[in-house]
Amino acid sequence: MMGRHAKQNELWSEPVNLARRIPADHPLRKLRETIKLQFVPEEVAGAYGRKGNVSVDPVIVMKMMLLLFWDNVRSERELMRIIPLRIDYLWFLGYGLEDEIPNHSVLSKARRRWGAEVFARLFRQSVAQCLEAGLIEGSKLHTDSSLVRADASLNSVVAVTLAKLEESAEEEPAKRSGGGGGPVNQRHRVATDPDSTLVRHASGKSYPSYKSHRALDDKAGVITAVQTTAGIRDDGAELSHLIAQHQENTARKPRAVVADCKYGTSANFIALAGQGIRSHMGDLRSRLRNHHQSGIYPAERFKYDEGRDTYKCPAGRLLYRHHFNRHRGYYDYRTQPGVCGRCALAAQCTRSKAGRSLNRYPGHHLLERARLQSHGPAARRDRKRRQWFQERNFAEATTQHGFKRARWRGLAKQTIQDQLIATLQNLKILLRRGGFGHFVLGELLQSCHMALRVIQTDFQLFAKVIYT
């Protein structure tokens, strides 16, 4: 006999205990126990008035923003649609089955009212929790950056007219600086998101982009510093800010900094050596020499006489101090006019018609010491480790939290996105090290799946080469 479901009156049904429906090994259960949001109401109290409609609890709003990136939900509208359908979301937020879910505009209004400082404090708190758990050693720091596609189309890129240039010149200096936004160059501008800049990606095309700079502690990969800039910003220019932020957040000074050659500028080498920090960065000069100075005498072949303040070339000629380059911050040394042109070794020494020139920075002994460290075996080992250590961190942010796609427009909002993602990644490290077996197993299975996909792709490429 076919049965029929008889619907009972809700008056006689017992209340549902959502906590009993959430498994003990559910990631959100552990996240709720780990995250500390007690500071949020006090931090944002100044953004609310004393009269008017009662707002949504700021703690719940912050949890919603974290959920948006926890499962990489497509949009805030989509998140509000999903929350009533997910028991774990309702329990995590503290809602009941019959509670009304707020409108998606609550999140955008909160970001605009709160500002970026509350999210920066949330990130600093995640660093403090990892530090308290013994997950930060602090002596070795890995730094790198990654481009993030702005929420702007190439169709929004417009030519900058003279009027626009004059208008940009009247803007605040902070907004016109390299770390801010403004025009991409003197010819083009992203109309829908002026803070972003056009940057060429790996695909060969240029897109409106931001750049996220990160510093990772060597022990467990905890993100200790985050800096967001326009996409055109030079990586090396942000190194000092990352180190300062790391020291502020952890109260520990690094003994070594590991980075690729984009950070290995002369200014960074001198700055690190002056602070007593070992430079395990790639040497940018070595890369440039391979492309532009191959086949000529390196600077090490020239002997410096500190007493006379001169260099002696391999042919025995002297190079004298010529002028100070204020833009790059070094002294230029050259031979007397016509000396190199009459030298038999000129073809092996220089390709310039004016003759060979050398650069010497104030504190040049610090530069030489740092470069010697960067070419040592310890530095090479650290850079090899960094290749997977740092890239794994960016890969996790991309595949699990939507790191490569800007959800909002403007540098301030992009900064909030980077801080939220970095906070979640730090909390995940806490969950992994806290013995949350199911969560660790899920992460391991996902990593194995990604590795199998890479192997499959490599095998397909190998087969294609063999058969063609």
C-alpha positions in Angstrom: 0.0 0.0 0.0 1.5 3.3 -1.0 2.0 5.7 1.8 1.1 9.3 2.0 3.1 11.9 4.1 0.8 13.6 6.6 2.1 17.1 7.3 2.0 17.9 11.0 1.2 21.3 12.4 4.4 23.2 13.3 2.8 24.0 16.7 3.4 20.5 17.8 6.9 20.0 16.5 9.9 20.3 18.8 12.4 23.1 18.2 15.4 22.0 16.1 18.8 22.2 17.8 21.2 23.1 15.0 24.2 22.4 17.1 23.3 18.7 17.1 23.1 18.7 13.3 26.7 19.9 12.9 29.3 17.1 13.0 32.0 17.3 15.6 34.7 17.4 12.9 33.0 20.1 10.8 35.5 22.8 9.8 33.1 25.6 10.7 32.7 24.2 14.2 36.5 24.4 14.8 36.6 27.8 13.1 33.9 29.2 15.4 35.9 28.0 18.4 39.2 29.5 17.1 38.2 32.9 15.7 38.0 35.8 18.1 35.7 38.6 17.1 34.9 40.2 20.5 36.8 43.4 19.5 34.6 44.1 16.5 31.7 45.9 18.2 34.0 48.1 20.1 36.2 48.8 17.0 33.2 49.9 14.9 31.1 51.6 17.5 31.9 55.0 16.1 30.4 54.1 12.7 26.9 53.9 14.2 24.5 56.5 15.5 22.4 56.5 18.6 19.1 56.8 16.9 17.4 55.1 13.9 17.0 51.5 12.8 18.8 48.8 14.7 21.6 47.3 12.6 22.7 43.7 12.2 25.2 42.6 14.9 28.7 43.6 13.7 30.0 40.2 14.7 27.5 38.5 12.4 28.4 40.8 9.6 32.1 40.0 10.0 31.3 36.3 10.0 29.4 36.7 6.8 32.4 38.4 5.1 34.6 35.5 6.2 32.1 33.0 4.8 32.2 34.8 1.5 35.8 33.8 1.1 35.8 30.6 3.2 33.9 28.8 0.5 34.6 31.3 -2.3 31.0 32.2 -2.8 30.5 34.0 -6.1 28.8 37.1 -4.7 27.2 38.7 -1.7 23.7 38.1 -3.2 24.6 34.5 -3.7 25.8 34.2 -0.1 22.5 35.6 1.3 20.6 33.1 -0.9 22.7 30.2 0.4 22.6 30.9 4.1 19.0 29.8 4.7 19.8 26.5 2.8 22.9 25.7 4.8 22.4 24.5 8.4 26.1 24.9 9.1 26.1 28.5 7.9 23.1 29.3 10.1 24.7 27.7 13.2 28.0 29.5 12.5 26.2 32.8 12.3 24.0 32.1 15.3 20.8 32.2 13.4 17.7 29.9 13.8 15.7 28.3 11.0 13.0 31.0 11.2 15.3 34.0 11.6 15.3 36.5 8.8 18.5 36.8 6.8 19.5 40.5 6.1 19.8 42.0 2.7 23.2 41.7 0.9 23.6 45.5 1.1 24.4 45.1 4.8 27.9 43.9 3.9 28.8 46.8 1.5 27.4 49.4 3.9 29.5 47.9 6.7 32.7 48.0 4.7 32.1 51.6 3.7 31.3 52.6 7.3 34.0 50.5 9.1 37.0 51.3 7.0 40.0 49.1 6.5 41.4 49.3 10.0 39.0 46.8 11.6 40.0 44.2 9.0 43.7 45.0 9.5 43.2 44.3 13.2 41.5 41.0 12.4 44.5 40.0 10.4 46.9 41.1 13.2 44.9 39.0 15.7 45.2 35.9 13.5 49.0 36.5 13.5 48.9 36.8 17.3 47.0 33.6 17.7 49.5 31.7 15.5 52.3 33.3 17.5 50.7 32.2 20.8 50.3 28.7 19.4 54.1 28.5 18.6 53.6 28.5 14.8 55.8 31.5 14.2 59.6 31.4 14.6 60.3 34.8 13.2 63.9 34.4 12.1 63.4 33.7 8.4 61.0 35.6 6.2 59.8 34.7 2.6 58.4 37.5 0.5 56.6 37.5 -2.8 53.8 39.2 -4.7 51.0 38.1 -7.1 48.8 40.0 -9.5 45.1 40.2 -9.0 42.7 40.9 -11.8 40.7 44.0 -11.1 36.9 44.1 -11.5 37.2 46.1 -14.7 37.0 45.3 -18.3 39.5 46.2 -21.0 36.7 48.2 -22.6 36.9 50.6 -19.6 40.5 51.6 -20.5 40.3 55.1 -22.0 42.9 57.5 -23.4 43.9 60.2 -20.9 43.4 63.7 -22.4 45.2 66.8 -21.4 42.3 67.8 -19.1 42.5 64.5 -17.3 46.2 64.9 -16.8 45.8 68.3 -15.3 43.0 66.9 -13.0 45.3 64.0 -12.0 48.1 66.4 -11.2 45.8 68.1 -8.6 45.1 64.9 -6.8 46.6 64.1 -3.4 50.3 62.9 -3.6 49.4 59.6 -1.8 46.9 58.7 -4.5 49.3 59.6 -7.3 52.2 57.6 -5.8 53.4 54.2 -7.2 51.7 52.4 -4.3 48.3 54.0 -5.0 46.4 54.2 -8.2 45.9 57.1 -10.7 46.7 56.8 -14.4 48.4 53.7 -15.7 50.9 55.9 -17.5 50.7 59.2 -19.4 48.3 57.8 -22.0 45.7 55.4 -20.5 43.5 55.1 -17.5 41.0 52.5 -16.2 37.8 54.5 -16.0 35.7 52.1 -13.9 38.5 51.4 -11.4 41.1 54.2 -11.5 43.1 52.7 -8.6 44.0 49.7 -10.7 46.7 49.8 -13.4 47.3 47.9 -16.7 49.9 45.1 -16.2 50.9 42.4 -18.6 50.0 38.9 -17.4 51.5 35.5 -18.2 49.1 35.2 -21.0 50.8 38.1 -22.8 47.8 40.4 -22.5 47.5 43.5 -20.3 44.7 43.7 -17.8 43.6 46.2 -15.1 45.3 44.7 -12.0 46.2 45.0 -8.4 49.2 43.4 -6.7 49.2 41.6 -3.3 52.5 41.5 -1.5 53.0 38.9 1.3 55.6 37.9 3.9 55.5 34.3 5.2 57.2 33.0 8.3 59.4 30.0 7.5 58.2 27.6 10.2 54.6 26.9 9.3 53.8 29.4 6.4 51.9 31.9 8.6 51.3 35.1 6.7 52.8 37.8 8.9 52.5 40.8 6.6 50.2 41.9 3.7 50.5 44.9 1.5 48.1 45.8 -1.4 49.2 48.1 -4.2 48.5 49.0 -7.8 49.6 46.3 -10.2 52.4 48.4 -11.7 54.1 48.8 -8.3 57.7 47.4 -8.1 58.1 44.4 -5.9 61.4 45.6 -4.4 59.9 48.9 -3.2 57.6 47.1 -0.8 60.2 45.0 0.9 60.9 47.5 3.7 57.1 47.8 4.4 56.7 44.1 4.7 59.6 43.7 7.1 58.4 46.6 9.2 54.9 45.1 9.3 56.3 41.7 10.2 58.2 43.1 13.1 55.2 45.1 14.3 52.8 42.1 14.2 55.2 39.5 15.7 57.6 41.6 17.8 60.4 39.6 16.2 63.2 40.8 13.9 64.0 38.4 11.0 67.6 37.3 10.7 67.2 36.4 6.9 64.9 37.4 4.1 64.3 35.1 1.2 63.0 36.4 -2.1 63.6 36.3 -5.9 65.8 38.6 -7.9 63.0 41.2 -8.2 63.7 42.1 -4.6 67.5 41.9 -5.0 68.2 45.6 -5.7 71.2 47.4 -4.5 69.0 49.6 -2.2 67.4 46.5 -0.6 70.8 44.8 -0.1 72.2 47.9 1.6 69.1 48.4 3.8 69.1 44.7 5.0 72.8 44.7 5.7 72.5 47.9 7.6 69.8 46.2 9.9 71.9 43.1 10.3 69.5 40.9 8.2 71.0 38.3 5.9 70.1 38.7 2.3 69.0 35.4 0.8 67.5 37.1 -2.2 68.3 36.7 -5.8 70.8 39.2 -7.2 69.1 41.4 -9.8 72.5 42.6 -11.1 73.4 39.0 -12.1 70.2 38.7 -14.1 70.8 42.0 -15.9 74.4 41.0 -16.5 73.3 37.8 -18.2 71.2 39.8 -20.6 73.1 43.0 -21.2 76.7 42.6 -19.9 77.7 39.1 -21.0 81.2 38.9 -22.5 82.7 41.9 -20.7 84.7 42.3 -17.5 82.5 42.2 -14.3 82.8 44.9 -11.7 84.8 42.5 -9.5 87.8 42.8 -11.8 88.2 46.4 -10.9 90.2 47.2 -7.7 89.0 50.0 -5.5 91.5 52.2 -3.7 89.7 53.7 -0.7 92.5 56.2 0.1 92.5 57.7 -3.4 88.8 57.0 -4.1 89.6 55.5 -7.5 89.1 52.2 -9.4 91.9 50.4 -11.3 90.8 48.5 -14.4 92.4 45.3 -15.7 94.5 47.3 -18.0 95.9 49.4 -15.2 93.9 52.6 -16.0 92.2 54.6 -13.2 88.5 55.4 -13.0 87.7 58.6 -11.1 84.5 59.8 -9.3 82.5 61.6 -12.0 79.1 62.6 -10.5 76.4 61.5 -8.1 73.2 60.0 -9.6 70.5 61.4 -7.3 67.7 59.3 -8.9 69.5 56.0 -8.3 71.6 57.0 -5.3 75.1 56.1 -6.4 78.4 57.7 -7.5 79.5 57.2 -11.1 83.2 56.5 -11.8 84.7 56.9 -15.3 88.1 57.1 -17.0 89.5 60.2 -18.5 88.0 61.0 -22.0 89.5 59.0 -24.7 91.4 56.5 -22.5 89.1 53.5 -23.2 89.1 54.2 -26.9 92.9 53.7 -27.0 92.9 50.6 -24.8 93.6 47.2 -26.3 91.1 45.5 -23.9 88.3 47.8 -24.7 86.3 45.1 -26.6 86.4 42.9 -23.5 85.6 45.8 -21.1 82.8 47.9 -22.5 80.4 48.4 -25.4 79.9 52.1 -24.7 81.6 54.7 -26.9 82.1 56.9 -23.9 84.1 54.2 -22.1 83.6 52.0 -19.1 81.8 53.3 -16.0 81.2 51.8 -12.5 78.7 52.6 -9.8 79.5 52.8 -6.1 76.8 53.4 -3.5 77.3 55.0 -0.1 77.8 52.1 2.2 79.2 50.0 -0.6 80.8 47.6 1.8 77.3 46.6 3.0 76.3 46.0 -0.5 79.2 43.7 -1.2 78.6 41.8 2.0 74.9 41.3 1.2 75.6 40.2 -2.4 78.1 37.6 -1.1 75.4 36.2 1.2 72.9 36.1 -1.7 75.3 33.8 -3.7 76.1 31.5 -0.8 74.8 27.9 -0.5 72.4 28.7 2.3 70.7 31.4 0.2 70.4 29.1 -2.8 68.8 26.4 -0.6 66.3 28.9 0.8 65.4 30.2 -2.6 64.8 26.6 -3.8 62.5 26.0 -0.8 60.8 29.2 -1.5 59.8 28.1 -5.0 57.2 25.7 -3.6 56.7 27.3 -0.1 55.5 30.6 -1.3 53.7 29.4 -4.5 51.8 26.9 -2.4 50.4 29.7 -0.3 49.3 31.7 -3.3 47.8 28.5 -4.9 45.7 27.8 -1.8 44.5 31.4 -1.8 43.6 31.2 -5.5 41.9 27.7 -5.7 40.0 27.9 -2.3 39.4 31.6 -1.6 39.1 33.4 -5.0 42.4 35.3 -4.5 42.9 36.1 -8.2 39.6 37.9 -8.8 38.9 41.3 -7.2 35.3 41.3 -5.9 35.1 45.1 -5.4 36.6 48.2 -6.9 39.1 50.5 -5.4 42.4 50.0 -3.6 40.9 50.3 -0.1 38.3 47.5 -0.8 41.0 45.3 -2.5 43.1 45.7 0.7 40.1 44.4 2.7 39.8 41.4 0.4 43.5 40.5 0.8 43.4 40.9 4.6 40.3 38.6 4.9 41.9 35.9 2.7 45.2 36.1 4.6 43.3 35.9 7.9 41.4 32.7 6.8 44.7 31.1 5.6 46.3 31.8 9.0 43.3 30.4 10.8 43.4 27.3 8.6 47.0 26.7 9.7 45.7 26.9 13.3 43.1 24.3 12.5 45.6 22.0 10.8 48.0 22.2 13.7 45.2 21.9 16.2 44.6 18.2 15.4 41.4 18.6 13.5 41.8 15.4 11.6 38.9 15.6 9.2 40.0 19.0 8.1 43.6 18.0 7.6 42.5 14.9 5.6 40.4 17.1 3.3 43.3 19.4 2.7 45.5 16.4 2.0 43.1 14.9 -0.5 42.7 18.2 -2.3 46.5 18.6 -2.6 46.8 15.0 -3.9 44.1 15.8 -6.5 45.9 18.9 -7.7 49.2 17.0 -7.9 47.4 14.3 -10.0 46.1 16.9 -12.4 49.5 18.3 -12.9 51.0 14.9 -13.6 48.2 14.2 -16.0 48.8 17.4 -17.9 52.5 16.7 -18.1 51.9 13.2 -19.4 49.5 14.6 -22.1 52.1 17.1 -23.2 54.8 14.4 -23.3 52.6 12.1 -25.3 51.8 15.0 -27.7 55.5 15.6 -28.3 56.3 11.9 -28.8 53.5 11.3 -31.3 54.1 14.5 -33.3 
